[in-house]
Every structure is written in C-alpha cells, then in structure tokens.
C-alpha cells in the first residue's frame, strides 16, 4: 500500500469520493467504526487451480487491490490481501488439453494437490504446477498479495479449530444447506468430505459426527464397504464449496471479498454458515460478468471472449486494468473490438490527470489503475490513428510506421518516445490481425467524385505552399482538417458532414469509421494521401 505520506487534501477528498473503490472501502469504515479489533483488514480472492489463471483471476485481484488502496488513502489501517488456492478440491474431471490423460484419469477425485504433475517440470503435484503459474501471473502485474494453499492450511492444522467448529455446528449447517438441494442429493449430502485412506479420493459420502473436539466422523468406505472412523483434522478431509468458503472466512478473519454475479447464491449461503460458526460475513459486492461479442457469457470451456495473453498481445496491461475498473456492476462486452477504444480512453484520462484537483483525480480511473502513482505520459498520436496507418497496404511493420511518425514530427523517435514505440508495436500487431483483413475500399459514386477531386487539388496546393513555407507555425493536421471541412460543407452542407466523412472512410480507408482525416493526412503524408484519392477515382 502507499509507501509515501498521504497528502491531507487527498485524504479529505478520498473520504467523500463517489468513485466505486472508495464506496467499497467505506463499507469497511462502517464495519469497524473504531478500527479493526484484530489490528488489520484482511482482503481475500479465491482461485481454483484446476486450470490456468485467466481474466477472472486478473479482474478480481485487480479490483480488490483497488479497494484496498482506496482504504489506505482514507485511513491508516494495516491490511493484506490473501490469494487463496483451493487445491484440496477433488479433481472431478480431467481438464482438456492436459498431457498424460490416462495418468490423470487414474487420479480422478483425488485432491488436486495430490495429483502428479502431468507436465513433468519438477512440481510436487498438478496443483503445485498451476499454483506456480498463478503466482507468476500475479507477480507479472506487480500485485501485492500473500499466497495461501488450501492443502497447506488443511494439512498443517491451520484450519483444525475451524473444522471442529463445523462439527459442533453440523446440524445447523445442514439446516441451511439441505433446503437448497434436490431431494435425491439430500440423502447423501455432507458438508464434510473425508479423504479416503484407501483410495486417496475426496469422498462424497454421508457422514456421522462422532466427536467434534477430536474431529472424528464415521462413514462407509466406498472401496471396502466397511464403516470407518476418521479424523477430519490435519488434512483428513475438506469441506464442500459453500461451507468451505464460510469456514475460510471464519478461520482467516476475512473482512472483504468480492465475487461474480453467478456466485450470488453461494455468497448468501456461505454468509449464513459463517454466522453459525460465530463470525461476521465479509463485505464485498457481486460484479457483473463479461460477455462476448454475441452477448453470451464468456466461458473457458467455449473459448469465447479474449484471454489475458491475447489482450496483452495487442494492448498495454494498463488498458486492461482501465477497462476492468470501469462500471464493474455493468455487463460489458469483452471482445477484440473493444481494445482500441480502451487504449485511447486510457491515454485520454492519463493526459488529463495532472491538471485535475484531488476530487477529480480520485474519480479518474488511472488513479486506481496505478495505485495513485500515475505516470506522466501524453502521446502525440492516438492509438486509433496508428491503427489506420499500420493497416494500410504496404505498411504493416514497426519501421514503416516510424518512418511516417518521424516525418510528421522530426522530434519523435523510438528511443526518445518508448511509450509511443510500445504503442506502435501493439498497433502493428492489432492492425495486421484484425483491421487490414477487413478493409474493403469501395469505388466512389459519380456524385461523390467532384468532392474527392477538389480535395485532391486542395491537398496539392497545400503541399506546394508547405514547401515554400517550411517553417510555418500552423499545425499541419489542423490546416488539413480545415480543408476537409471546407470541401465537406461546400458539397454536403454543414448538416451532411457525417456523410462526407463516411465517403472518405469508405473510399480511401475501406472502413465505415475512421480518424480525424486532417491528422491522418498529416501523418500518412500529403502525397501518400493524394495517391489514395487517385486510386479511389481510378476505381470508378
């Protein structure tokens, strides 16, 4: 959390800010009006290590840390974030794409922490392999967290007292859970899942509580048919999901945990159970889920939507954090098409941040994306414009894009502008993959040709004038944009300018939308731009 002293003006603004991280942090101020009695605030996020870290992992950790940082700007309370891996869970099915499928099938229903690592890279288990990837994933983004493993917490005895409490309150917990189950499931349901000493599997069997203080339960062993007594302490069992979640809140003293909208029912049931155990449910909220371009819920199994690695191939990580920050309770599309706008909006907010007063800064998404340490970066070219250049025929590589940039502004270079150079790389990747293949330039109609011919003549005159007045002080992009407006108003009227821009986009660029054409002409070069016009006219 902040390593520097919080300015008084910032703290004052934070205490009244309506930005959602402060609204969430305010729940913790109400929870502990006199400060946390245990001396700290505990945040938690959960992770299932049956697969690789994904966007859901990123969004939950990133958003939780935004709340944690907001709290730190409001009050001087120690806090920590637990990233919890549920690796005691039984492997109910073999994940597709994992090597050594036959070997994995031999270990079905065993705790993920005891399934051998199918990748053969030296980890103790399949869960250990994925836990390592999780930690590398979180470290990649500089997240501040404390990693905890379910297998370690159960096996070391850290959860033992909480497990005794579950057995003491077994009947009350069953009263909460049974009404939520189908009739046939009620007959065999148990909140406690013993780990079989015979098969090593996490068993879904009915149990009888023998001695809560000793942690003893009785059940019928499926492999032998014998009735056995077994301690659930020290890793001898794990709990069903909703009960496990509640027990974890109880044992770890969790004060805040958010969850997806699909877990609302789980939050309700787990909150009832943690009260039975003797603790207060954590604060938090249910965020909306991302949708693909067809409005369907994103699913790892379907492979729809955008993965973390895909987003980071085409845009900087800050743009993803920016997109995740905004409107967390609103369902949003997560497709490749949203990336360019997210990048440009991120840099627009970044550019305005230094000039804002504290109350406005705290509502600026970049404050939360960067944890208050906001870099000073103002790019001279928008990402959308870079995409338009990178996608044109004959461009398609970093060096060619830079040749246009350095001609547009001789002071620009990859060495002097590393942030812009990084964006150029993303633009080339995105433009070649998504934009260039979709471009379809149409021939102008007979009615559209006179305006294009006049534009070509005006650009020629501009080029000649520029050679004579090389030291001109006017911004070429502004001058060229004015030319575009003049011709548009002359041929289409002020009210029809949108139609004029559409003509330019469709005939010159091959798309339905486009950049400010004055900026485009200035960057692409007047002669290159005139060539596009000539090609369009010749296609008639």
Secondary structure, 3 states (H helix, E strand, C coil): CCCCCCCHHHHHHHHHCCCHHHHHHHHHHHHCCCCCCCCCEEEEEEECCCCCCCHHHHHHHHHHHHHHHHHHHHCCCCEEEEEEECCCCECCCCCCCCCCHHHHHCCCCEEHHHCCCCCCCCCCCHHHHHHHHHHHHHHHCCCCCEEEEHHHHHHCCCCHHHHHHHHHCHHHHHHHHHHHCCHHHHCCCCCEEEECCCCCEECCCCCEEEECCCCEEEEECCCCCCEEEEECHHHCEEECHHHHHHHHHHHHCCCECCEEHHHHHHHHHHHHHHHHHCCCCCECCEECCCECCCCCECCCCCCCCCCHHHHHHHCCHHHHHHHHHCCCCCCCECCHHHHHHHHHHHHHHHHHHCCCCHHHHCCCHHHHHCCCCCCCCCCCCCHHHHHHHHCCCCCCCHHHHHHHHHHHCCCCCCCCCHHHHHHHHHHHHHHHHHHHHHCCCCCCCHHHHHHHHHHHHHHHHHHHHHHHCCCCCCCHHHHHHHHHHHHHHHHHCHHHHHHHHHHHHHHHHCCCCCCCHHHHHHHHCHHHHHHHHHHHHHCC
